[in-house]
């Protein structure tokens, strides 16, 4: 769960800047939002930062995101339906 916890922590740090509530893994709606966010982050444009990242950075980012996705699916199998790669 460390990859997923780190992912949620990073997302919550960003939303805190704008004074919005963070995501909570104990909330089903938030788990769905996390799944959708991971799916979005795995898109080629987001994954590579529009081609600005090196291949090693992209690979590291991909591994972290897919590990977080697997941990989320293990926590709540219904979230897999919100992630294209894991359907």
Beta strands, then each sheet from edge to edge (+ up, - down):
end
